[in-house]
Amino acid sequence: MRYSSADVQTFVQEEDVRFIHLSFCDVFGRQKNIAILPGELPRAFTYGIAIDASAIAGFGGEVHSDLFLHPDPNTLILLPWRPEQGKLVQMSCEIRYPDGRPFENDTRGILANAIARAKELGLHFSFGAELEFYLFCLQEDGTPSKQPYDQASYMDAAPDDKGEGVRREICMMLQALGIQPEGAHHEEGPGQNEIDFRYSDASTAAEHAMIFRSVVKTVAARNGLWADFSPRPLEDAPGSGFHINISVKSDDGGDVMPRMIAGILRHIPEMTLFLNPTEQSYARLGRDKAPRFVSWSTENRSQLVRIPAAEGEFRRAELRSPDPAANPFLAFALVIYAALDGIENKLPLPPAASQNLYLAEPALLQGYVGLPGPRAEAVRLARESEFIRGHLPQMLIKAYCN
């Protein structure tokens, strides 16, 4: 359902909304917001709300630092955590210059451009996210520890799995926000959890991924815990992945998934910096089902891209290299652009890799291109990439390459 600015203002008045969060993220996907009161809504919709861009990572320096948040009424959600009196809502925002031009480093806008380009070509992408995270106990002073909330392993049940109640609370809060989880379970690491989403269009999926992280952190804090979305918080335990499930439909009814995968495989090394942005990201790759080589297969979890066993509308490709430190808007945009290159240029899909690449002999592995690592190599590939320069603004590339 689509909402207008007038609809939002009517809702705020009729539902006794006292605060409105205008939400956005920096180039690295860190959630930001400013709270305004209902009386400021007309100004927000007409002129935008000013922010100091020099204080936001990747948004520029002190010169010409004014940017404006323009709320998108279609992203209105009623937040379940609210003040004692009245209600709290949130809207995601477009970021613009004072003269109304779109701000080029607004990653939400970068994704919107990618979706628009795909639509021009008669292609429609759907995304589903699988986000893993750890739950850690807090120390006496309230700061996070590295003590996992439990010592359970993959899909264990209570009482070994202490996170079951926390995941249930997270899922209920997500449903209250209109976000439909597909499943939730304990992952392999101690205190590690996973909650998966039903697939949706790329923009909605990215919005939901951002909201999900906020919900998880909020629920964890309410339970006296710390939710950790870093790629590998424990050296001797599995890292956390941000597995991206992708499907595509063509207006002409053709099967373009093989070419989609071929495009992703072609560009994944130069995209890796943006899918795995931290130094810690590269301690995860190549271990505990996190891929190390550019390959694909059906079902095989040692591959970069796998095709899970599914039919019809549930048929999809799963990209397994990204981690939760990635900005979902930027990650989805780059995946779409890589897929479009494969589809437009009719790139051939290389043969499937059926072997377990974690256990393969060195001679076999020499036939595969590796993902970059350490991070410095990923930075070099991104800097040198015509593909990256063609789809991302220079200021954003520079922010990631520092």
Order of alpha helices (4+ residues) and beta strands (2+ residues): alpha-beta-beta-alpha-beta-beta-beta-beta-alpha-beta-beta-alpha-beta-beta-beta-alpha-beta-beta-alpha-alpha-beta-beta-beta-alpha-alpha-alpha-alpha-alpha
